Amino acid sequence: MASQLISPMLPLSKKAPKILVAGSHADNLGYQCGGWTIQWQGLSGNNLTQGTTILKAIKKTVDPKTEVVYEENPESKYIKSNKFSYAIVVVGEHPYAETSGDSLNLTIADPGYSTITNVCGSIKCVVIVISGRPVVLKPYVAMMDALVAAWLPGTQGQGVADVLFGDYGSQGRPLGLGLKLLISSL
């Protein structure tokens, strides 16, 4: 049953042979920082400030023999043909502040939902959401094996990896939403 913890996905294995990391927010410090950090409305990219992206932190944390492959929005056929042990999908909102960030639908940025669908529909996955507020994920929750609301981790992507791989405890709990585990905050 969805509400029972049969085999929790988190913490992730550091010794998996091959891991897929996907999503527009996996390798983007600007997205991790959000608005009010680097500039008023925030920016996109990695040349804006010093820090560790979630992708870089994952590569640093796993066993040196583990192959970490990054594809921003991979197709299902690619995923199924590459024998990944599991996938980590990092998606979310673009940076914003004040009125420019107003949203009537609270959705994540494209291609976030298609990345979740392609990846989590093909392989066991954990989805990490980078956002400054709750966002709509319900239509996609049944595909996910775990969900982490990382909020805006700033320049410290290593903190997200520490929780994913069990180096730091979390407040994760099973939910009756089709998920095996939800970490509501890091």
Backbone as JSON, one array per atom type, in Angstrom:
{
  "sequence": "MASQLISPMLPLSKKAPKILVAGSHADNLGYQCGGWTIQWQGLSGNNLTQGTTILKAIKKTVDPKTEVVYEENPESKYIKSNKFSYAIVVVGEHPYAETSGDSLNLTIADPGYSTITNVCGSIKCVVIVISGRPVVLKPYVAMMDALVAAWLPGTQGQGVADVLFGDYGSQGRPLGLGLKLLISSL",
  "N": [[0.83, -1.18, 0.0], [0.37, 2.32, -0.56], [0.58, 3.93, 1.71], [2.18, 2.56, 3.42], [5.46, 2.02, 4.61], [7.48, 0.23, 2.82], [9.98, -0.28, 1.54], [12.01, 2.1, 2.03], [13.2, 4.77, -0.01], [15.06, 6.68, 0.68], [17.74, 6.9, 3.02], [19.74, 7.45, 0.05], [21.75, 5.12, -1.79], [25.24, 5.34, -1.74], [26.92, 3.82, -3.17], [25.89, 3.01, -5.57], [26.01, 1.72, -8.89], [25.47, 3.4, -11.17], [24.09, 6.57, -11.52], [21.41, 8.66, -12.39], [21.09, 12.1, -12.75], [18.8, 14.62, -13.09], [17.03, 17.5, -14.42], [16.32, 21.02, -14.45], [17.25, 22.49, -12.29], [19.34, 21.24, -11.04], [22.02, 21.87, -11.53], [22.52, 24.67, -11.02], [23.31, 27.45, -9.49], [22.15, 30.0, -9.25], [19.37, 29.48, -9.4], [19.13, 27.94, -7.09], [19.6, 29.86, -5.16], [17.59, 31.81, -5.43], [15.4, 34.73, -5.39], [16.38, 38.0, -4.16], [18.92, 37.36, -3.34], [21.38, 37.26, -4.99], [20.79, 39.21, -6.83], [18.03, 41.51, -6.89], [15.74, 40.27, -8.26], [16.87, 37.83, -8.55], [18.99, 35.48, -10.34], [20.03, 33.34, -13.08], [22.32, 30.65, -13.35], [25.86, 29.75, -12.87], [28.04, 31.39, -12.52], [27.87, 33.51, -10.83], [28.16, 33.67, -8.12], [30.01, 32.15, -5.44], [29.83, 28.71, -4.59], [28.16, 25.54, -4.06], [26.63, 23.49, -6.33], [23.73, 21.36, -6.38], [24.14, 19.13, -8.02], [26.98, 19.06, -8.18], [27.52, 18.55, -5.51], [26.36, 16.02, -5.17], [28.03, 14.47, -6.82], [30.39, 14.74, -5.37], [29.76, 13.42, -3.03], [29.03, 10.71, -3.48], [30.34, 7.35, -3.91], [33.63, 7.06, -5.3], [33.68, 5.29, -7.47], [31.16, 5.33, -8.49], [29.19, 6.18, -11.23], [28.02, 9.26, -12.2], [25.57, 10.66, -14.07], [24.51, 13.47, -15.82], [21.65, 14.75, -17.23], [19.65, 17.18, -18.46], [16.85, 17.14, -19.28], [15.96, 14.31, -19.9], [14.85, 11.88, -22.32], [12.46, 9.22, -22.06], [13.18, 6.83, -23.37], [15.99, 7.02, -23.49], [16.6, 6.89, -20.76], [15.71, 4.32, -20.01], [17.44, 2.76, -21.52], [19.93, 2.95, -20.37], [20.56, 1.7, -17.94], [20.42, 2.79, -15.24], [20.8, 2.99, -11.69], [19.12, 4.42, -10.02], [17.29, 7.56, -10.01], [17.76, 11.1, -9.55], [15.83, 13.87, -9.47], [15.84, 17.27, -10.0], [14.0, 20.03, -9.71], [12.07, 23.1, -10.06], [11.03, 26.45, -9.13], [11.7, 29.46, -11.02], [13.94, 32.12, -10.02], [12.55, 34.86, -8.07], [11.05, 37.88, -6.82], [8.89, 39.73, -4.76], [6.23, 41.44, -6.47], [6.83, 40.58, -9.09], [7.05, 37.9, -8.77], [4.55, 36.95, -8.32], [2.02, 34.48, -8.5], [-0.64, 32.76, -9.95], [-1.09, 30.12, -10.24], [0.87, 28.53, -9.06], [2.89, 26.78, -10.14], [5.73, 24.76, -11.17], [8.71, 25.65, -13.0], [8.95, 25.23, -16.57], [11.09, 22.83, -18.09], [9.99, 21.28, -15.98], [7.74, 19.58, -15.12], [7.55, 17.77, -17.27], [10.06, 16.61, -17.11], [9.89, 15.28, -14.64], [7.85, 13.45, -15.32], [9.02, 11.99, -17.5], [11.35, 10.89, -16.29], [10.64, 9.78, -13.7], [8.62, 8.14, -14.5], [10.0, 6.13, -15.65], [11.99, 5.04, -14.04], [13.08, 4.28, -10.69], [12.79, 7.01, -8.5], [13.81, 10.05, -6.82], [12.46, 13.18, -6.14], [13.53, 16.47, -5.99], [12.52, 19.55, -4.9], [13.02, 22.89, -5.64], [12.14, 25.82, -4.35], [10.48, 28.87, -3.32], [8.14, 28.77, -2.04], [5.2, 26.72, -1.38], [4.43, 24.49, -4.06], [2.45, 23.22, -6.81], [2.2, 19.81, -7.07], [0.72, 17.56, -7.04], [-0.53, 16.1, -9.3], [1.63, 14.56, -10.13], [2.72, 13.14, -8.11], [2.22, 10.39, -7.63], [4.05, 9.09, -9.27], [6.48, 9.41, -8.08], [9.06, 8.2, -5.9], [10.14, 9.3, -3.67], [10.04, 12.54, -2.16], [11.56, 15.64, -1.82], [11.37, 18.67, -0.29], [13.34, 21.14, -0.75], [13.36, 23.81, -0.55], [14.91, 26.93, -0.75], [18.05, 26.34, -1.03], [20.25, 27.97, -1.26], [23.7, 28.7, -1.64], [24.55, 26.29, -0.78], [24.48, 23.46, -1.77], [25.55, 21.11, -0.89], [24.41, 20.54, 1.57], [21.89, 19.54, 0.87], [22.61, 17.17, -0.45], [23.82, 15.86, 1.72], [21.6, 15.13, 3.28], [20.15, 13.54, 1.43], [21.82, 11.31, 1.1], [22.09, 10.32, 3.63], [23.97, 11.33, 5.44], [23.28, 13.25, 7.15], [20.6, 13.53, 9.34], [17.03, 13.49, 8.69], [13.69, 14.83, 8.75], [11.93, 13.11, 7.58], [8.91, 11.43, 6.59], [6.46, 8.85, 6.14], [3.75, 9.2, 3.85], [0.28, 9.25, 2.95], [0.08, 9.67, 0.19], [0.82, 8.26, -2.01], [3.48, 8.33, -1.97], [6.58, 7.05, -0.8], [8.21, 8.33, 0.98], [8.46, 11.54, 2.39], [10.33, 14.42, 2.65], [9.91, 17.2, 4.28], [11.28, 19.49, 4.8], [14.58, 20.84, 4.82]],
  "CA": [[0.0, 0.0, 0.0], [1.13, 3.56, -0.64], [0.8, 4.53, 3.02], [3.1, 1.74, 4.2], [6.86, 2.1, 4.23], [7.95, -1.12, 2.54], [11.41, -0.15, 1.33], [12.19, 3.53, 1.78], [14.24, 5.1, -0.97], [16.08, 7.49, 1.34], [18.82, 7.54, 2.27], [20.2, 6.84, -1.19], [23.02, 4.39, -1.75], [26.4, 6.03, -2.31], [27.69, 2.86, -3.96], [25.16, 2.59, -6.76], [26.92, 1.76, -10.05], [25.22, 4.49, -12.12], [22.99, 7.41, -11.07], [20.97, 9.74, -13.28], [20.64, 13.36, -12.16], [18.08, 15.35, -14.14], [16.29, 18.68, -14.0], [16.91, 22.34, -14.71], [17.76, 23.11, -11.07], [20.4, 20.41, -10.47], [23.33, 22.47, -11.72], [22.26, 26.09, -11.21], [23.38, 28.18, -8.22], [21.19, 31.09, -9.25], [18.07, 28.93, -9.04], [19.2, 27.52, -5.69], [19.61, 31.04, -4.29], [16.32, 32.52, -5.51], [15.42, 36.19, -5.41], [16.93, 38.74, -3.02], [20.22, 36.84, -2.91], [22.46, 37.8, -5.81], [20.14, 40.44, -7.27], [16.66, 41.6, -6.41], [14.9, 39.23, -8.86], [17.64, 36.6, -8.72], [19.59, 35.21, -11.65], [20.28, 31.95, -13.42], [23.69, 30.34, -13.73], [26.83, 29.36, -11.86], [29.16, 32.32, -12.5], [27.37, 34.68, -10.14], [28.61, 33.61, -6.74], [30.68, 30.88, -5.13], [28.98, 27.77, -3.88], [28.11, 24.16, -4.54], [25.33, 23.08, -6.86], [23.31, 20.03, -5.91], [24.84, 18.15, -8.86], [28.38, 18.97, -7.74], [27.51, 17.93, -4.18], [26.09, 14.59, -5.36], [29.26, 13.87, -7.34], [31.37, 14.73, -4.28], [29.3, 12.56, -1.94], [28.96, 9.29, -3.82], [31.58, 6.58, -4.04], [34.38, 7.44, -6.51], [33.4, 4.36, -8.56], [29.81, 5.57, -8.98], [29.08, 7.07, -12.38], [26.91, 10.2, -12.11], [25.27, 11.19, -15.4], [23.56, 14.58, -15.79], [20.88, 15.09, -18.44], [18.65, 18.12, -17.94], [15.49, 16.67, -19.52], [16.14, 13.13, -20.74], [13.7, 11.14, -22.82], [12.24, 7.93, -21.41], [13.95, 5.8, -24.08], [17.38, 7.18, -23.04], [16.68, 6.43, -19.37], [15.54, 2.87, -19.99], [18.55, 2.08, -22.21], [21.21, 3.22, -19.72], [20.74, 0.89, -16.72], [20.66, 3.59, -14.05], [20.35, 2.39, -10.44], [18.01, 5.28, -9.62], [17.43, 8.92, -10.52], [17.49, 12.25, -8.71], [15.29, 14.92, -10.33], [15.87, 18.54, -9.28], [13.19, 20.99, -10.46], [11.5, 24.12, -9.18], [10.67, 27.76, -9.65], [12.76, 30.42, -11.33], [14.01, 33.13, -8.96], [11.61, 35.96, -8.13], [10.84, 38.66, -5.6], [7.74, 40.63, -4.72], [5.18, 41.36, -7.48], [7.28, 39.8, -10.25], [6.91, 36.49, -8.45], [3.15, 36.57, -8.08], [1.61, 33.33, -9.29], [-2.01, 32.33, -9.73], [-1.2, 28.68, -10.37], [1.91, 27.89, -8.24], [3.51, 25.66, -10.85], [7.17, 24.84, -11.33], [9.14, 26.11, -14.32], [9.16, 24.24, -17.65], [10.32, 21.62, -18.38], [9.95, 20.5, -14.74], [6.77, 18.49, -15.07], [7.9, 16.74, -18.25], [11.22, 15.89, -16.58], [9.37, 14.34, -13.64], [7.12, 12.4, -16.03], [9.95, 11.14, -18.25], [12.3, 10.17, -15.42], [9.97, 8.97, -12.67], [7.83, 7.13, -15.2], [10.91, 5.14, -16.22], [12.96, 4.5, -13.08], [12.9, 4.69, -9.3], [13.32, 8.37, -8.44], [13.52, 11.03, -5.77], [12.31, 14.51, -6.72], [13.89, 17.58, -5.11], [11.87, 20.78, -5.38], [13.66, 24.15, -5.24], [11.12, 26.86, -4.46], [10.34, 29.75, -2.18], [6.79, 28.59, -1.52], [4.65, 25.45, -1.85], [4.04, 24.44, -5.47], [1.54, 22.13, -7.15], [2.86, 18.59, -7.54], [-0.2, 16.44, -6.86], [-0.71, 15.22, -10.45], [2.86, 13.82, -10.43], [3.18, 12.5, -6.88], [2.14, 8.93, -7.72], [5.23, 8.6, -9.99], [7.68, 9.63, -7.26], [9.35, 7.3, -4.78], [10.4, 10.19, -2.54], [9.97, 13.95, -2.5], [12.27, 16.5, -0.89], [11.16, 20.11, -0.45], [14.61, 21.73, -0.3], [13.14, 25.25, -0.5], [16.0, 27.62, -1.43], [19.24, 26.0, -0.24], [21.33, 28.94, -1.47], [24.96, 28.2, -2.21], [24.93, 25.09, -0.04], [23.93, 22.23, -2.32], [26.07, 19.98, -0.13], [23.43, 20.23, 2.61], [20.86, 18.7, 0.27], [23.23, 15.86, -0.65], [24.03, 15.24, 3.04], [20.34, 14.5, 3.68], [19.82, 12.49, 0.47], [22.66, 10.12, 1.27], [22.06, 9.88, 5.02], [25.05, 11.86, 6.28], [22.6, 14.11, 8.11], [19.23, 13.04, 9.49], [15.94, 14.3, 8.18], [12.4, 14.65, 9.4], [11.1, 12.44, 6.6], [7.86, 10.59, 7.12], [5.6, 8.3, 5.1], [2.47, 9.88, 3.66], [-0.7, 8.5, 2.17], [-0.06, 10.35, -1.11], [1.47, 7.46, -3.02], [4.92, 8.47, -1.76], [7.15, 6.24, 0.26], [8.82, 9.2, 1.96], [8.48, 12.97, 2.11], [11.1, 15.27, 3.54], [9.22, 18.47, 4.07], [12.18, 20.62, 4.98], [15.95, 20.45, 5.1]],
  "C": [[0.87, 1.24, 0.0], [1.45, 4.14, 0.72], [1.75, 3.72, 3.89], [4.52, 1.93, 3.69], [7.38, 0.68, 4.04], [9.47, -1.11, 2.41], [11.71, 1.3, 1.02], [13.37, 3.79, 0.83], [15.38, 5.87, -0.33], [16.48, 6.86, 2.66], [19.22, 6.74, 1.04], [21.53, 6.13, -0.99], [24.13, 5.2, -2.43], [27.18, 5.13, -3.26], [26.93, 2.32, -5.16], [26.1, 2.67, -7.96], [26.74, 3.0, -10.94], [23.96, 5.24, -11.7], [22.69, 8.46, -12.13], [20.57, 10.93, -12.43], [20.03, 14.16, -13.3], [17.44, 16.6, -13.55], [17.06, 19.97, -14.15], [17.56, 22.98, -13.49], [18.92, 22.34, -10.43], [21.77, 21.09, -10.51], [23.2, 23.98, -11.96], [22.21, 26.81, -9.86], [22.37, 29.32, -8.14], [19.8, 30.62, -8.87], [18.04, 28.51, -7.58], [19.09, 28.72, -4.74], [18.28, 31.78, -4.31], [16.5, 34.02, -5.59], [16.01, 36.75, -4.12], [18.33, 38.27, -2.62], [21.36, 37.47, -3.69], [22.03, 39.15, -6.38], [18.7, 40.39, -6.8], [15.77, 40.47, -6.95], [15.64, 37.91, -9.04], [18.15, 36.46, -10.14], [19.7, 33.72, -11.87], [21.75, 31.78, -13.73], [24.59, 30.06, -12.55], [28.01, 30.31, -11.74], [28.84, 33.58, -11.7], [27.88, 34.79, -8.71], [29.32, 32.28, -6.53], [29.72, 29.99, -4.36], [29.03, 26.41, -4.53], [26.72, 23.86, -5.06], [24.98, 21.7, -6.29], [23.99, 18.95, -6.72], [26.28, 17.96, -8.39], [28.46, 18.27, -6.38], [27.25, 16.42, -4.27], [27.35, 13.89, -5.83], [30.33, 13.76, -6.25], [31.03, 13.69, -3.21], [29.34, 11.08, -2.26], [30.34, 8.66, -3.91], [32.31, 6.98, -5.33], [34.11, 6.53, -7.72], [32.0, 4.55, -9.16], [29.83, 6.56, -10.14], [27.84, 7.94, -12.22], [26.74, 10.85, -13.48], [24.23, 12.29, -15.25], [22.97, 14.81, -17.16], [19.73, 15.96, -17.97], [17.21, 17.62, -18.1], [15.53, 15.44, -20.42], [14.82, 12.49, -21.17], [13.65, 9.77, -22.14], [13.08, 6.81, -22.05], [15.43, 5.83, -23.64], [17.54, 6.59, -21.63], [16.64, 4.91, -19.32], [16.72, 2.13, -20.61], [19.89, 2.24, -21.49], [21.46, 2.53, -18.39], [21.16, 1.72, -15.5], [20.13, 2.85, -12.82], [19.12, 3.13, -9.91], [18.27, 6.67, -10.18], [17.11, 9.94, -9.44], [17.05, 13.37, -9.66], [15.21, 16.2, -9.51], [15.18, 19.61, -10.15], [12.67, 22.06, -9.51], [11.11, 25.39, -9.9], [11.91, 28.52, -10.1], [12.8, 31.46, -10.21], [13.0, 34.26, -9.17], [11.64, 36.71, -6.81], [9.6, 39.54, -5.81], [6.77, 40.4, -5.88], [5.59, 40.52, -8.69], [7.15, 38.29, -10.01], [5.49, 36.03, -8.2], [2.75, 35.44, -9.02], [0.17, 32.96, -8.94], [-2.15, 30.82, -9.78], [-0.14, 27.89, -9.6], [2.52, 26.65, -8.88], [5.02, 25.85, -10.89], [7.49, 25.21, -12.77], [9.26, 24.94, -15.31], [10.65, 24.02, -17.81], [10.15, 20.71, -17.16], [8.99, 19.33, -14.74], [7.08, 17.4, -16.09], [9.13, 15.96, -17.8], [10.78, 14.88, -15.54], [8.69, 13.16, -14.33], [8.06, 11.45, -16.74], [10.81, 10.28, -17.33], [11.57, 9.24, -14.46], [9.03, 7.94, -13.27], [8.67, 5.99, -15.73], [11.78, 4.42, -15.21], [12.6, 4.97, -11.68], [13.54, 6.07, -9.12], [12.96, 9.1, -7.15], [13.47, 12.38, -6.46], [12.65, 15.54, -5.64], [13.28, 18.83, -5.71], [12.57, 21.98, -4.76], [12.62, 25.25, -5.44], [11.09, 27.71, -3.19], [8.98, 29.67, -1.53], [6.29, 27.22, -1.95], [4.23, 25.56, -3.32], [3.19, 23.2, -5.72], [2.33, 20.95, -7.73], [1.91, 17.4, -7.57], [-0.38, 15.56, -8.09], [0.49, 14.3, -10.73], [3.34, 12.98, -9.25], [3.2, 10.98, -6.99], [3.35, 8.33, -8.44], [6.49, 8.6, -9.13], [7.82, 8.57, -6.18], [9.67, 8.07, -3.52], [10.38, 11.62, -3.05], [10.67, 14.75, -1.4], [11.96, 17.95, -1.23], [12.41, 20.79, 0.12], [14.49, 23.24, -0.14], [14.24, 25.95, -1.28], [17.28, 27.36, -0.64], [20.41, 26.96, -0.43], [22.55, 28.3, -2.1], [25.37, 26.86, -1.62], [24.24, 23.82, -0.53], [24.41, 21.0, -1.56], [25.11, 19.58, 0.99], [22.31, 19.34, 2.1], [21.41, 17.28, 0.08], [23.45, 15.14, 0.68], [22.77, 14.53, 3.52], [20.0, 13.35, 2.74], [20.56, 11.19, 0.74], [22.83, 9.7, 2.73], [23.18, 10.37, 5.9], [24.5, 12.8, 7.35], [21.15, 13.66, 8.16], [18.21, 14.01, 8.94], [14.69, 14.07, 9.02], [11.42, 13.99, 8.44], [10.06, 11.55, 7.25], [7.03, 10.04, 5.97], [4.28, 9.07, 5.04], [1.53, 8.99, 2.86], [-0.95, 9.15, 0.82], [0.53, 9.53, -2.25], [2.98, 7.55, -2.92], [5.37, 7.5, -0.68], [7.78, 7.1, 1.33], [8.76, 10.65, 1.49], [9.39, 13.63, 3.13], [10.58, 16.66, 3.29], [10.13, 19.66, 4.23], [13.57, 20.1, 5.28], [16.53, 21.34, 6.17]]
}
